[in-house]
Amino acid sequence: MIKRLWIASLLLSVFLGVSAASYREVPLEDKIKDKDLTFCVTFDKFSGNADFAKGNPNSTTFPNLALGLRGIIGFDTKQAFRPENEEDLKFDVIDNVMPQCGTISMWVCALDYSPSDELTDGKKRGNIAFLNMLFKQGPRHIEYQLYEYGDAVYFDWRSSEEPQGWGQIGRVQVCRKGIKQKQWHQLTVTYDERKIAIYLNGVLGAESFLPEKVSKTLDLQPDPNLSFLGIKSRFYEDKHKWSVAVDDVKVYSKVMSALEIRNQYQKLLADQSAAKLQSFEVKLNGVDEGDGHNLDQM
């Protein structure tokens, strides 16, 4: 037992050195005070259950998961989560996450490869799953998938509604060039009935409109027995071969603006004197009158 504790302490010190210089510690009670927050799992209490949830806070797959001896330190020097073997961490979606609208942020760290490189030891790594959500009602479903392939992270929207095929999947991606092995970074995604978006460390990577058939999904009411929120829950060919840690997964009931997402990230920087916070932003929307008119409306 003493040997196991010594090994865990050694691993803690290794990961502590990776993340302590970049981001500040935030007390758990402050992490769960965010406005519009519906679900939050930080792993700070060495548990896989949620620290805050509008619905069921307990994992449906590993409610008794103990993380004390795993030695995985998160972006803020507190405990994080790395799945082992057949672990797929899943939660209920009812009241925890909305099927048609929301914002999700999470921290990710590649422990045994560089996210900046498409190849590791000359070979492709394949798809690596970060987060997925399935909202299913009978034969109908909406699915969101956040995953890595190559040097980029993808966020997909899929639906069982017809038509299927080319152009019927919503997808955005962000490149992770410059992100190193064992470097914590934040991924944030937003989605609503019109479009999806993805951010890296508070900066917008891409946004895209969803296929027109999204209008057919707005009345979907998820069956709690068929639906789930998965954190490092495997899909595609991911087998947990690559060691990836995640931390502070937060779900919000609204689509945050780009400014809100940017400020939220900036507030976590260890050097607050260098943080660049904005109190407001100005957006202009124009109208093209067409028909040869020289003056458009704003």
N, C-alpha and C positions, 0 to 999 in steps of 0.2 A: 504493500500500500504506500509506504514511504517513497519507494522508487517511482511509482506512478505519479505521485504528487510532485516529485522533483522534476520529472519529465514534463508534466503539465506546466510547471512554473517556468521552465526553460523556454517552452513554446510561447508562453504568454509574453515573456520578455522580448522574444524575437519579433512577434507581431506588434508589440507595443512600440518598438522602435520605428516600424514602418509608418504608423498612422498618427503618432502623437504630435508631430511637428506641423500638421496641416489643419486639423479641425479641433474645435473645443469640445469639452464635455458639457452635456446638457442633462440636468436632473430628469429622471423619469417622469416625475410629476409635471414637469414643464413640457415634455415631449407630447403628452396626451391632452394638452390644453388647446391645441390648434383649432381654429374655427372650422366648422364643417367637417371635422374628422369623424369617420364612422368606424374605422378599424385601424389598429396599430399593433404590430408585434416587433419589439425591440431586442428580444433575447437577453436583455440586461439582467433579468432574474434567473438566468441559466435554465430557462424553460422555453418550450416551443409553443406555448399558448399565448394568446394575444394579451397585451397589457391594457388594451381598451377595445371595446367592441359594442356596437349598437345591438348586435345579435349575439349568437353563441360565441364566446371567446375561446373555447377549447378546440384544439385540433381534433378533427374527426379521424385522423390516422395515427397520430402519436401524442395523445393527451398527457402521457407520463414521461415524455422525452426529457432527459437530464443532460445538460451540456457542460457540467462543471469540470470534467476532465478532458475536454476536447482541445483546450488551449487555443481557441480562435478568438482573437481580439478584433473588434470592429473599428470603424472609422473614427470613433470618438473614445477609443481606449477601453470600451466596455465590451461585454460578451457579444459575439456574433454567431452565425449558424453556418455550418458546412455539413451537407448531408453525407451519410455513410451508406454504403451497400445499397439496400433496397428502399431507403427512406424517401418517401414522397410526402412532403408536409402539406396537408390540405385542411381547409376550413369551410364552414357553411357560408353561403352567400347571402341568405336572407337577412336584410337590415344591415349587413356588413358592407356590401358593395352593390351598387346599382347597375343593372344591365345596359342601360342606354346613356348614361352620363356619369362622368367622374374624372378624378385625377389620382394617379398612383405614383408614389416615389419610393425608391429603394436604393440601397447602396450595394455595390458589387465589387469583388476583389478576386482576380485570377491568381491563384497561389502557385501553380506550377507551369505557367506559360505566359507569354507576352501577348496581350490583346491587340497590340499594334501590328503584329505580324500575322499574315494569313496562314503561314505554315509553322509547324513545330517539328523540329528534327526532319525537315524536308517533306512533311506530310500534312494534309489538311486535317483539321480537328473535327470537322462535321458540325452539326447543330448542337448548341449547348443551351439548355432550357433555363430560364430565369424565373418566369412567372406565367401562369395561364389561368384563364377564367372561362368556365363553361356554364352557360345559362340555358337550361333545357326544359322544354314543356312538351311532353309527348314526343312526336317525331320532329318537332321544330327546335332549333337551337341558335344561339349566338355564341361565338367563341373569340376570345382575345388571347394572343400569344406574344410573349416578349422573350426573345431568344437571340443568341449570338451565332453568327456564321462568318468565318474569316476574320477580318478586322472591323466588322460593323455589327451593330445591334439593330434588330428588326422588331417592329411592333405591327402585328397583323390583326385585322378584323375579318371574321368569316361568318357566314350564315348558311343555314340549310335551305333558305328560300330560293326559289328559281328566279332568274336563270343561273346556271352554274357556268364555269369555264373562264376563259380569258377576260380580264377586266372586272371580274365579280368579287375580287378580294381587295380589301383596303389594306394598304401597306405603307409604312414610313420607315426610314432607316437613318442611323447616324454613325459616322465613322469614328473609330477610337484611336486614330493615329496619335502617337505621343503618350498614350496610357501605357504604363510599364507593368511588368509582373509585380504582384504584391502591392499595387497602388490602388487604394480605395477611390471610387468615383461614383457619382450619383446619377441614376437614370430616372427620368420622370416622363410619364405618358399621360395624355389627356384624350378623352373621347366623348362624343355626343352624337346626336342624330344627324349631324352633317359631316363631321370630319374627325380625324385623329391626328395627333402630333407626338413628337418625341424630343426630349431635351437631354443634353449631357452636361453635367455640372452647372445647371441653371441656364444654359444657352440653348436656344431653339436649334435643333438639328434639321427637322423637316416637318411639314404638315401636309395633309392630303385630304381631299373630299372623298367620301365613301360612295360606293355604287348606289344608283337610284333605288335599288331594292331594299335599302335600309329602311325605307318607309313601311315596309311590310313587317318589320320586326318590332315596331314601337309598342305593340300591344302584348308582347310576350311576357308571361308571368312565370318565372322559374319555379320548377318543382324542386323543393329542398332535398329530395332523395336522389335527384339526378344531376344536380348542379354542384359546383364547388369553386373555391378559390385555391389555387395551387402555388406554393412557393418552393422553388427548386423541385417541382413535381415534373417528372420526365415526360416528354413527348417527342415526336419524331424518333430518331434513332439514339437519342441521348441515353446513356447508361451510367451516368455519374463517373465516367472514366476520368474526366478532367476535374481537378479540385478547384471548386469555386465557392467562395464564402459570400453570404448576403447579410445585410444588417438593416435595421430600422425600416421596415416595410409599412408605409402609411397609405390609407385609402381615404379619399375625400368625396363628398356627395355632389361636388360641382366641378366644372371646368375652370381651373385657375388660369388667370391671365399670364402672359409671358413675364410681366413685371413681378407678379406675386411669386412665381417660380424662381425667378432670378434672385429676388430679395431673400427668399427662404434659404437658398443656398449660401448667399453672401453672409447671412447671419451666423452660419456655422463655421466660418473661417476662424482659425485660431488667432490670427492677427487682425483684430477688429479695426485697427487704425488703417488697414489697407482695404477694408470692405467698402464696396461702392453701392450704397443703398439709394434708391430713388423713392421719393414720396408720391410721385404721380407720373403719368405718361399721357401723351396726347396722340390720339389716332384720328386721322382724317379719312372720311369715306366720300368718294366722288360718284357722280352719275353721268354716264356718257349719253348725251341726248341723241346722238346720231343724226341722220338726215342732213349731214353737211353743216350743222350748226357749229359755229366757231367757239361758242361759250358753253362750257359744261357747268353743271351744278355741283356744289360742294355742301 
